[in-house]
């Protein structure tokens, strides 16, 4: 194991490997170094964490302008490397109930403003007509708008991360698996820079650290002795003190083990990724019982990589203080989660609500590790910032996989050039009250 490196990147997932690749290229272009100055370490291996089991959806559908601009940048990265990343540019559908129509219309207008191609359909009759032109068995109720993003789509999760690893190694980057970080080494005082990390296999000295650990962000935040509770200036102008920096949500996803060809459009093509949010009562496809009369949402796509129809539903918070939550940050499978019977019942019933082709398919639901634990910031949006002089925290707040372009922007900032796209995601926004707007979606980060 290397005992020292100039740049140490913790996490061999989508952000860590993307940052390593772009940083190596920028060092070479500037004549100030090369990929040989970069070491990526992971406690398990490449794509072993959240990036390896991600749904793989790539979308621009955010109510927050800063997220839309950042995602447009990332979509360009997916498109530029579509073959290597096994990216399917099929587009994305946001299909919504009336309570979301105004918000989704605002998204459409702002997508137009940044040149992101989409189509917006309004009204129940026109929305139903648009969807039936795509799927002749479309049957979702209480739908009054459809936002059809022509860009976006999905990538096969682990293959895309391995492609990034290949790119990084081609630039001279070293990747080492099985190295568990247990702490940081500090120069002097509690506010001083980091001089290296302590691991179960010995210390690694370094000049700069990038933390790209996904759902383990809280644990590295703690190792860096950063505040567990913070103050946030609300929209009312008042300071709200003592709020937890981190919360955890359970993310449930699953696979309906049917032929992926079952979900094709009327003309035989791969469909866009489909996201439905509606307030229509949802009834069980198994016994007809009422599942919910509240707003519900699902997303789904055909995926040969997963071997069926893959997707998920609304997550739910884990009601514990983040500091006390017993998530082993060093367990190789600690982010994996086998979805609950309640999720399977709801999700497959929701598929049947949307398409008659899925009626009677409940027995085909496949139980496997999917979804996981998401580590969220106070406003559920990422924090990209430098702490203790030389720790760059990529705390993606579970938006990670689709944001593949963040690595290029982080590398740019490490080289001394501030990124305008990352500015809205600084930690200082909480104290300054520069929070991202909140939509009417059942998903708190949409």
C-alpha positions, 0 to 999 in steps of 0.5 A: 500500500502506498505510504504517501500521495499528493492527492488522496481520494476516498471512495471508488464510486461515481464521484471519486473516480470521475474526480480522479480522471479529470484531476489527472487530465488537468494536472497534465494540461497545466504541466504541474503533475499527472495521474501518478500524483493521485491515489483512490482508495476504497474500503471494499472496491470499485462500485462496491457502494451506492454507485454499484446498486444505483437505479442509474436514472439521468434526469434534469427534472428538478424544481431548483434552478441550480440543480437543473443547470448542474444536471444539464452539465452532467447530461452532456458528460453522459452523452459524450461517453454514451458507449463506454458508460452504457448510457441509454439516452431515451429521455425522461417523463415527469407525469404529475397530478394537479398539485404539481402542475404549476411547479412542473410548468416552471421547470419546463420554462426554465429548461427552455431558458437553458436550452434543455429540450423538453415538451410540456403537455397540460390538462387531463385529456391532453395528458392522457392522449399524449401517454396513450400515443406512447403506451396504448394500455396507459391507465394512470388516473388524476394526471394533468401534466406531462413533462417529456425531457428529450434528453436524459435516460439511464445508464447501467450502474456498475459498468459505468463506474468501471468505465470511469476506473478504466479512464482513471487508470489510463491517466496513471491514477492508482486505485487500491481496494480494501483500505478502510479509513479510520481517521484523519491526521491533523497538522496542529490545532483543531482547525488545522489542515489534514496531513494524511489519513489513518487506515487499518493498513497504516497511515497514508500521508497526503497534501489534499483529500477528496471525500467522495464516500456517498452515504458514509459522508456523515462518518468522514464529517465526524472524523474531520471534527466538523459540527454535528449540529448547525444553524440555518437561516430560514425563509422567515429571516430567523436563525434556527439553531441546533439542527442536525447536519445529517439525516438518513432516509430509506430508499426502496427500489426493486425489480419485477422479473419479467421480460424487459421487452414487456415495456416497449412503446407502441412503435416498439422502441425503448421508452423514456424513464417514467416517473409518475406522481399522483393523488389517485387512490391506489388499490392493490393489484393482488386483492383490491384493498386500498393501499393509500389515498395520499399522494404517491409516486413511482419511477420505472424503466426496462433494464436488461442489466437488472433483468426486468422492470426496475425502479422505486418509490417514495423513500421514507425517513429513518426517525433517529438522530443521525449521530446515533444511527447504527450504520456500520461505515465499514461493512462492505454491504451496509448500504444494501437493502432488500426491499420490504413486502410493503414496498413490493405490494405498493410498487407492483400495484402502482405499475398495474395502475399505470399500465394494464400490461402489469396486472397480475404480475405481483408473483414476478417481483424479485427480492434482491439487494436494491435501494439502500440508506441515503445520507441527506443534508439539512435541505436534501441537496448536495454540499460541495465545499472545502473544509479544514483548508484541504478536505474537499467534501463531495456530500451528494445527499443521494443525488450522486449517480446522475451527477457524473459531471461533478468530478470535472468541476471539483477537479477544476476547483482543486486546481484553483478555479471556482466553479459557478455551477457548484457555488449554490451548494456551499455549506455557507448557504445554511447560515446565509439563508441561501436555500434551494426552493421547495416543490410540491413533489412528494419527493423532498429533493425534486 
